[in-house]
Amino acid sequence: MTITMEKILALGRKIIPKKLFRLGQPFYHFCLAFIANVIYRFPGRKIKAIGITGTNGKSTTSNLAVAILEEAGYKVGLSSTTNFQIGAKKWDNEIDRTMAGRFATIKLLRQMVNAKCDYAVIEVPSHGIAQFRVWGVLFDAAVLTNITHDHLDYHKTFENYVKTKERLFKNAASSSHKKLRDRSGKKAKVKKFIILNHDDPQYGRFNKNRADLNISFSTKNKRASLLAKEIEIKEDGVNFKLISYRGNIDFNLKLTGLFNVYNALAATAVGLSQDIKPETIKKALEKVRRIPGRLEVVRGRGRTVVIDYAHTPDALENIYSTVREFTKGNLIAVFGATGDRDKAKRPVMGEIAGRMADIVYLTDEEPGSEEPETIIEEIAPGILKAGKKEDKNYYKILDREKAIIEAIKNAETGDTIVVSGIGHQKFRLIKGIQTPWDERGIIEKALA
């Protein structure tokens, strides 16, 4: 029988008292991180590392930052919820989490270093910080997209969640400067940057961490380093004017929604921090047509279906607000909630869907070890609170595929159906088993 760390951990849960086990977990995670770095020779100190964290927008911002760096001629590695990359080699993220474990993450960084990547762009979730998955990585830029309530099943309180995120910025503010070879072959000191959303309520707290340069972005505050003005949201993209400390840029993005303006601003700040020319940044961002599972549009028979990974109250509200801008008919919501995660947000998400959508189909999402019926019943009170009537403008369909097909079948010309929660994932976790799933394929078949 093969003995793995997972089996040792499972055995520890059985024989060690729960309270003592919880107290020992950080030490356990740290030990694994230390061993991984020793084995792979601390790769996070030998590459320029950009860490991107926040509740929503991390994957899109990460991919946009990669597009900018590549347009500038750099070789880039990427670790994100949607995909991995080492230079020209790209593959989908098929694990059931944003970031791999300590050994896999540090090994990936070593592969980036061996492949002579100039940058590692790393999407950093709160779990990754709490469990030392990026320990040993000296971040040269730390980016905050936003912070709203999430993962309280793990962190217990919002304050703990924020504190965990803050550790990434303390890393960028206090870690020693690396000396890496520049394009001339000389070793040069790598400057540190902190990049923050000026419109986020936690901005002031995070801005107390000071790097060589702190950069902020906003759509409202003139004091921000980067300010988006004259924002025009369309079905097929968004236009805006950027006012920045490096000059002004007129953007015509293929991605739509106000939240994608924020994502583009964060990625632009990364580019500017690395001395990339504004015209190069503009060219890179305007080339990006879609991020898999992120406001991905599928059309057919006069209907528009939007696929999105939204699984938090804030993300759900953002996607509905954006879609409402270009929906001529009804906005139809198909959604559920992930099992084994923050249960407190379930009725909140129900209320948002009930309030912002004209018709709601409540269905299964990714139940994990929970019973799908239980999850649905915990969401339902929020939908009813918003004024929806069951079997009139609100329907419960446990089978997700049937719910999607039913929503499309009953939609009329001009309606938009938002199918949220799974996004890019090629599987659903059900009772510990990864069940194959193709959201886009199901939608395309139903539209045909």
C-alpha positions in Angstrom: 0.0 0.0 0.0 1.4 3.4 -1.0 1.6 5.9 1.9 0.9 9.5 0.9 0.8 12.8 2.7 -3.0 12.7 2.3 -3.3 9.4 4.0 -1.1 10.5 6.9 -3.2 13.6 7.2 -6.4 11.6 7.2 -5.0 9.3 9.9 -3.9 12.3 12.0 -7.5 13.6 11.9 -8.7 10.3 13.4 -6.2 9.9 16.2 -5.4 13.5 17.2 -8.0 15.6 19.1 -9.7 18.1 16.7 -8.5 21.2 18.6 -4.9 20.0 18.7 -5.0 18.9 15.1 -6.2 22.4 14.0 -3.4 24.1 16.0 -0.8 21.8 14.3 -2.0 22.3 10.8 -0.1 25.6 10.1 3.1 23.8 11.1 2.3 20.9 8.9 1.7 23.1 5.9 4.9 25.1 6.6 7.0 21.9 6.8 5.7 20.8 3.4 6.4 24.2 1.9 10.0 24.2 3.3 10.7 20.7 2.1 9.3 21.6 -1.4 11.5 24.7 -1.6 14.6 22.7 -0.5 13.9 20.0 -3.1 13.3 22.5 -5.9 16.0 24.9 -4.8 13.8 28.0 -4.0 12.7 28.8 -7.5 10.6 31.7 -6.3 13.8 33.7 -5.6 15.1 33.2 -9.2 12.3 34.7 -11.3 10.3 37.9 -11.3 7.0 37.0 -9.5 3.7 38.8 -9.8 1.0 37.7 -7.3 -2.6 38.5 -8.0 -5.2 38.1 -5.2 -8.8 39.2 -4.5 -12.2 37.7 -4.2 -13.2 38.2 -7.9 -11.3 38.9 -11.1 -8.1 37.1 -10.3 -8.1 34.8 -13.3 -9.0 37.5 -15.9 -6.4 39.9 -14.5 -3.8 37.2 -14.5 -4.4 36.3 -18.1 -4.5 40.0 -19.2 -1.2 40.6 -17.4 0.3 37.6 -19.2 -0.9 39.0 -22.5 0.8 42.4 -21.8 4.1 40.8 -20.8 4.1 38.6 -23.9 3.3 41.5 -26.2 6.3 43.2 -24.7 8.5 40.2 -25.7 8.8 38.4 -22.4 8.6 34.7 -21.8 6.0 34.1 -19.1 4.8 31.4 -16.8 1.2 31.3 -15.4 -0.7 29.6 -12.6 -4.4 30.4 -12.5 -7.8 29.0 -11.8 -8.5 28.6 -15.5 -5.1 27.6 -17.0 -1.3 27.0 -16.5 1.5 28.1 -18.8 5.2 27.8 -19.2 6.2 30.0 -22.2 4.5 28.6 -25.3 3.2 25.5 -23.5 -0.3 26.0 -22.2 -2.8 23.7 -20.6 -6.2 23.8 -18.7 -6.4 23.8 -14.9 -8.2 20.5 -14.3 -7.7 20.4 -10.5 -10.6 21.3 -8.2 -9.0 24.5 -6.9 -7.4 27.7 -7.9 -3.8 26.7 -6.9 -2.1 23.3 -6.7 -0.5 22.1 -3.5 2.9 23.2 -2.2 5.0 20.6 -4.0 3.1 21.0 -7.4 3.2 24.8 -7.2 6.9 25.0 -6.3 7.7 22.4 -8.9 5.9 24.4 -11.5 7.9 27.5 -10.6 11.1 25.4 -10.9 10.0 24.4 -14.4 9.4 28.1 -15.3 12.9 29.0 -14.1 14.4 26.0 -16.0 12.5 27.2 -19.2 14.1 30.6 -18.7 10.8 32.4 -18.2 11.2 36.1 -17.3 8.1 36.3 -15.2 5.8 34.0 -13.1 2.2 35.4 -12.9 0.6 33.6 -10.0 -3.1 33.8 -9.0 -2.9 33.6 -5.2 -6.1 32.5 -3.3 -6.4 33.0 0.5 -6.1 29.2 1.0 -2.8 29.4 -0.9 -1.5 32.0 1.5 -2.8 30.4 4.7 -1.4 27.0 3.7 2.0 28.3 2.8 1.7 27.3 -0.9 3.6 30.3 -2.0 6.1 30.3 0.9 9.6 31.0 -0.4 8.3 33.1 -3.3 9.7 36.7 -3.1 6.9 38.6 -4.9 8.0 41.6 -6.8 4.5 42.9 -7.5 1.3 42.2 -5.4 -2.0 43.0 -6.9 -5.4 43.3 -5.2 -8.5 43.2 -7.4 -11.1 43.5 -4.7 -12.3 42.0 -1.4 -15.8 40.8 -0.6 -17.1 38.1 1.7 -15.9 34.6 0.6 -14.4 31.4 2.1 -15.8 32.2 5.5 -16.2 28.4 5.9 -12.4 28.3 6.1 -11.4 31.6 7.6 -14.5 31.8 10.0 -14.6 35.7 10.0 -14.2 38.4 7.3 -11.4 39.9 9.4 -9.4 36.7 9.2 -10.0 36.5 5.5 -8.6 40.1 5.0 -5.7 39.4 7.3 -4.7 36.4 5.2 -4.8 38.3 2.0 -2.8 41.1 3.6 0.2 38.7 4.1 0.8 38.8 0.3 1.3 42.6 0.5 3.5 42.4 3.5 5.7 40.0 1.5 6.0 42.5 -1.3 6.7 45.4 1.1 9.2 43.8 3.3 11.0 40.9 1.4 14.5 41.6 0.3 15.2 42.8 -3.3 16.4 40.1 -5.7 19.1 40.7 -8.2 18.2 39.1 -11.5 19.9 39.5 -14.9 18.3 42.1 -17.2 18.2 41.9 -21.0 21.7 43.2 -21.2 22.9 40.3 -19.1 23.8 42.4 -16.1 22.4 41.7 -12.7 20.0 44.4 -11.6 18.0 45.0 -8.4 14.3 44.1 -8.9 12.0 46.8 -7.6 8.9 46.0 -5.6 5.3 47.2 -6.4 2.0 47.1 -4.7 -1.1 47.5 -7.0 -4.4 48.2 -5.3 -8.1 48.9 -6.3 -8.6 52.4 -5.0 -12.4 51.9 -5.0 -12.3 48.9 -2.6 -13.3 49.6 1.0 -10.1 47.9 2.2 -7.8 50.1 0.1 -6.6 52.3 3.0 -5.7 49.3 5.0 -3.7 47.6 2.3 -2.0 50.8 1.2 -0.3 51.0 4.6 2.1 48.4 3.2 4.7 50.4 1.2 6.8 49.0 -1.6 9.2 50.9 -3.9 6.0 52.2 -5.6 2.3 51.8 -4.7 0.0 52.1 -7.7 -3.8 52.4 -7.4 -6.5 52.2 -10.1 -10.1 53.5 -10.1 -13.2 54.4 -12.1 -14.2 57.1 -9.5 -11.3 58.6 -7.6 -9.1 61.3 -9.3 -6.3 60.7 -6.8 -5.7 57.2 -8.2 -2.6 56.5 -10.3 -4.8 55.1 -13.1 -8.3 56.4 -13.7 -10.9 55.1 -16.2 -13.2 57.7 -17.6 -15.9 57.9 -20.3 -16.8 54.2 -19.9 -19.1 52.8 -22.5 -20.3 49.2 -22.0 -21.6 47.3 -25.0 -22.6 43.7 -25.7 -19.4 43.0 -27.5 -16.9 45.0 -25.4 -16.2 48.1 -23.5 -14.6 51.4 -24.4 -12.9 53.8 -21.9 -10.3 56.4 -21.6 -7.4 55.8 -19.2 -5.8 58.7 -17.4 -2.5 57.6 -16.0 0.9 58.8 -14.6 2.4 57.5 -17.8 0.0 59.2 -20.2 -3.5 58.6 -21.5 -4.8 55.6 -23.5 -8.1 55.1 -25.3 -9.1 51.4 -24.9 -11.5 49.4 -27.1 -11.7 46.1 -25.3 -13.4 42.9 -26.7 -14.3 42.0 -23.1 -17.4 43.7 -21.7 -18.6 44.8 -18.2 -17.5 47.3 -15.6 -15.7 44.6 -13.7 -13.5 43.9 -16.8 -12.6 47.6 -16.8 -11.2 47.0 -13.3 -9.4 43.9 -14.4 -7.9 45.7 -17.4 -6.8 48.6 -15.1 -5.1 46.1 -12.7 -3.3 44.4 -15.6 -2.3 47.8 -17.1 -0.8 48.7 -13.7 1.3 45.5 -13.8 2.5 46.5 -17.3 3.4 50.1 -16.3 5.2 48.9 -13.2 7.5 46.8 -15.5 8.2 49.8 -17.8 6.1 48.5 -20.6 5.0 51.2 -23.1 1.3 52.3 -22.9 0.9 51.6 -26.7 2.1 48.0 -26.1 -0.4 47.5 -23.3 -3.2 48.9 -25.4 -2.3 46.5 -28.3 -2.1 43.5 -26.0 -5.4 44.1 -24.2 -7.4 44.8 -27.3 -6.3 41.4 -28.8 -7.9 39.4 -25.9 -11.3 38.2 -27.1 -12.4 35.9 -24.3 -11.3 34.3 -21.0 -12.7 30.7 -20.8 -15.8 30.6 -18.5 -15.6 34.4 -17.8 -18.6 36.2 -19.3 -18.3 33.8 -22.3 -21.1 34.4 -24.8 -22.9 31.7 -26.9 -25.6 32.7 -29.3 -28.3 30.9 -31.3 -31.9 31.2 -32.4 -32.2 34.8 -31.3 -31.1 33.9 -27.8 -27.9 34.8 -25.9 -26.4 32.6 -23.3 -23.7 33.9 -21.0 -21.4 31.4 -19.2 -19.7 32.7 -16.1 -17.7 31.3 -13.1 -19.5 33.7 -10.7 -19.9 31.9 -7.4 -19.9 34.7 -4.8 -22.6 37.4 -4.1 -20.4 40.2 -5.5 -19.6 38.3 -8.7 -23.2 37.3 -9.3 -24.4 40.9 -8.9 -21.6 42.1 -11.3 -22.5 39.6 -14.0 -26.3 40.4 -13.8 -25.7 44.2 -13.9 -23.5 43.8 -17.0 -25.8 41.5 -18.8 -28.8 43.8 -18.0 -27.1 46.6 -20.0 -27.5 44.7 -23.3 -30.5 42.5 -22.7 -33.6 43.5 -24.7 -35.9 40.9 -23.2 -35.9 38.9 -20.0 -32.8 38.2 -18.0 -32.9 34.5 -17.0 -30.7 33.1 -14.2 -29.6 29.5 -14.0 -27.5 28.9 -10.9 -26.8 27.0 -7.6 -24.1 27.0 -5.0 -20.9 25.0 -4.4 -21.0 22.3 -1.7 -18.6 22.2 1.3 -18.1 26.0 1.0 -19.4 29.1 2.8 -23.0 28.4 3.5 -23.8 31.9 4.7 -23.7 33.3 1.2 -26.3 30.9 -0.2 -29.5 32.8 0.7 -27.7 36.1 -0.2 -27.0 34.8 -3.7 -30.6 33.6 -3.9 -31.8 37.1 -3.0 -29.5 38.7 -5.7 -30.8 36.3 -8.4 -34.4 36.8 -7.3 -34.0 40.6 -7.4 -32.0 41.1 -10.5 -33.2 38.4 -12.9 -36.7 38.2 -14.4 -36.8 34.4 -14.3 -34.8 32.1 -12.0 -33.9 28.4 -12.5 -32.4 27.1 -9.2 -30.4 24.0 -9.8 -27.4 21.9 -8.7 -23.9 23.2 -9.1 -21.0 21.2 -7.7 -22.3 19.6 -4.4 -19.1 18.0 -3.3 -19.9 15.8 -0.2 -23.3 17.6 0.4 -26.7 16.6 -0.8 -27.8 18.8 -3.7 -31.3 19.1 -2.4 -30.0 20.6 0.9 -28.0 23.3 -0.9 -30.9 24.3 -3.0 -33.2 24.6 0.0 -30.7 26.9 1.7 -30.6 29.2 -1.4 -34.4 29.2 -1.9 -35.4 31.6 1.0 -33.4 34.4 -0.6 -35.2 34.0 -4.0 -38.6 34.0 -2.2 -37.6 37.0 -0.2 -36.9 38.9 -3.4 -40.5 38.4 -4.4 -40.3 35.5 -6.9 -43.2 33.0 -7.0 -42.4 29.3 -7.4 -43.6 27.7 -10.7 -44.4 31.2 -12.0 -41.1 33.0 -12.4 -38.9 30.7 -10.3 -38.3 27.0 -10.9 -36.4 24.3 -9.0 -34.8 21.7 -11.3 -32.3 19.5 -9.6 -30.7 18.2 -12.7 -28.3 21.0 -14.0 -28.4 19.9 -17.6 -32.2 19.7 -17.6 -32.3 23.2 -16.0 -30.1 24.7 -18.7 -32.1 23.0 -21.5 -35.4 24.1 -20.0 -34.2 27.7 -19.6 -33.1 27.9 -23.2 -36.2 26.1 -24.5 -38.6 28.6 -22.7 -36.5 31.7 -23.6 -37.8 34.0 -26.3 -36.0 36.1 -28.9 -34.1 38.9 -27.1 -33.8 37.1 -23.8 -30.4 36.5 -22.2 -29.7 33.4 -20.1 -26.9 33.6 -17.5 -25.6 30.2 -16.5 -23.2 30.7 -13.6 -21.1 28.8 -11.1 -19.2 26.2 -13.2 -17.6 28.4 -15.9 -14.5 26.8 -17.5 -14.5 23.6 -15.4 -14.5 20.3 -17.3 -15.8 18.4 -14.3 -18.1 18.6 -11.3 -17.1 17.2 -7.9 -19.8 14.9 -6.7 -19.3 12.7 -3.6 -15.5 13.0 -4.0 -15.6 12.0 -7.7 -14.8 14.3 -10.6 -17.7 13.8 -13.0 -17.0 15.1 -16.6 -18.9 18.2 -17.5 -19.0 20.5 -20.5 -21.2 23.5 -19.8 -20.6 25.2 -23.2 -21.2 21.9 -25.0 -24.6 21.4 -23.3 -25.6 25.0 -24.2 -24.5 24.7 -27.8 -26.5 21.5 -28.2 -29.6 23.1 -26.6 -29.3 26.1 -28.9 -29.0 23.9 -31.9 
